């Protein structure tokens, strides 16, 4: 049989057949998977931001470099007891967050 151009164009090949029945559930699965990944990433970044100090020490420019033979000062001021910052994580939190 000889098919004409009208018969080829008249065929219903627009995707409304039953062969693509998995596209809807697969799309839903991917959307839920991306949503769960986004929630987990947001929680992880919030936990990391909470662990940052409130303020960072001032960083000096190139003129603030000390010579190699300069005396090293004790950053604790010579005290042997460490002071506890109220928002600093304790030992168990540091090991857990490690």
N, C-alpha and C positions, 0 to 999 in steps of 0.2 A: 504494500500500500504506500502510496505517496502522501506524505504529510505536507500540508500547506502551512504557510506562515501564520494564517489565522488560527489554525488548530494548535500550533505551538504556543501562541500568545494566549489562547483561551484556557490552557491548562492552569490548574490552581496550584502553583508552586510558591505560595507566599508565606509558608511557615505555619499554617494553621492545621497541619496534620498532626497525628498522635505521636510521631517519631521524636519530637522535641519535648516530651513530657517531663524530662528531668531538669530542664532549665530553670523553672520556678523554684523548686526546692533547693537546687544547688546555689542559686542566687541568694536565697534567704540564708542558707548556711554560711556563705561567704560574708554577707553583711553582719551576721551575728558574730562570726569569728573576728572580723575587723573591729567591731564594737568592743568585744572582750579584750582584744589586744590594746586598744586605745585606753580602756579603763585601767588595765594593769600598768601601762606605761605612765599614765598620769599619777597613779598611786606611788610608783617607784620614784618618780621625779619629786613628788612632794616629800617623800621620806628623805631623799638626798638633800633637798633644800632645808629641811628642818635641822639637819646635822651640821649645816654651815655655821660658822661663828657669826655673831651679830655684826662685828666690825673686823676688818682686816687691818693689819699693821700698815703704816704708811710706807710706800715703796719710794725709794729715792731714785733720782736720775743718775746719769753717769758721773756727775760731779761729787756724789755722795760716797763714792767708793773709798774704802780705807786702804792705806798701804799694807803690804804683806807683813811688815815688821811691827805693826801696831799691836798694842796689848788687847787681848780679848777680855771683854767684860762679862760678868756673870749676869744672864738675863733674869735670874730669880732674885737678884739683889743680895745674894749671900745667905738667904734663908734656906733651911733644910726642909721645913714643912711646906708642902704644896697647898696653895689656897684653892678652894673649890669654887668654881663659877656656878651660879644657880642653874644655868641652862645647859651646862656641859654634861654630856652623857657619863654615867658612872661606868665602872669596870665591866659589869655584865652587859650593858648596852653596847659598849665598844666591842666586846667579843662577839655579840650577836650580829651587829652591823658590819663587823670586820671586813 
